[in-house]
Amino acid sequence: MKNKYSKNRIHASLVALTLTAGTVLAGEVTPAPMAPAPAACDDVISGSFSSAFNSHFVSYGNDVWRDGSSLSDPTYNPSLSFDFKINDNWSFNTGVWADINDKISPSALGGQFQEIDLWFGVGYAIDKFSIATTYQSWNYASQTEHILDVKLAYDTFLSPSLTFHNRLDINDALGAKGTIAVLGFSHSIEAGPVTISFPLNFAYMMGENYYGGGADNGLAYSSLGVTASYPLTFLGSCYGEWSLDTGLTQYWTNNDVTLNNPKNEFLTWSAGLSASF
């Protein structure tokens, strides 16, 4: 009797287990719900890096190193900037730019560093309109220029912009406080992977003698350029999106306003690498 009871009990247990398993399989038990994926968000911090050689150092129409028609003694100009998105409308940016060459050796800053510029600014954008205010500190030759730029732009055909470039203070007696208004346009086209742009600028010197004593007010310079940018996609994007950049810019300056240029008309070139991340 003991063996028969044990066999019956085992048989009943197997039947119950089989029925239970059949119920589970037939019912296709739904697994526990997965946690929802986090909502996608925009990058809050972005940046850019540029490593470029330039035939001339041109600062608002001023041929700083007086290279004139020469295209053979370039200067090296690296830069690094960061942009911080505050919200959909407001942003903050900061960065550094340098002018490195052996035109004065040793330089007042040491080695071949002729100038180091620092800046920070705040921008506001709504729809296609934007306005940005940027404070800059230009450090060179044992002195500092303090600059405040205000730029208005509209994202439409020809990308019009208007920049008020204000020199707030300078130690050099050759220059003075003053304002230059720059009206800019640009148009870009795609030629395969290459982006070609055509920037056009007109600058008007307002108020005091920005370029030095005796300078007239009026049209300071105009410029027309063509630039090309080729993306280096074979590098991937783990370390930013890199591109090879090159360009030519023709300047026309007014010797009654921009007093120190050796040539009123001169061509410049630039070439280098840039990255955004």
Secondary structure, DSSP 8 states (H G I E B T S, - for coil): -HHHHHHHHHHHHHHHHHHHHHHHHHHT---------------SEEEEEEEEEES--EETTEETT--TT--SS-EEEEEEEEEEE-SSSEEEEEEEEEEE-SSSSS-TTSTTEEEEEEEEEEEEEETTEEEEEEEEEEEETTEEEEEEEEEEEE-STT--EEEEEEEEE-S-TT--SEEEEEEEEEEEEEETTEEEEEEEEEEEEESS-TT-TT--SEEEEEEEEEEEEEE-GGG-STT-EEEEEEEEEEEEE-TTTSTT-S-SEEEEEEEEEEEE-
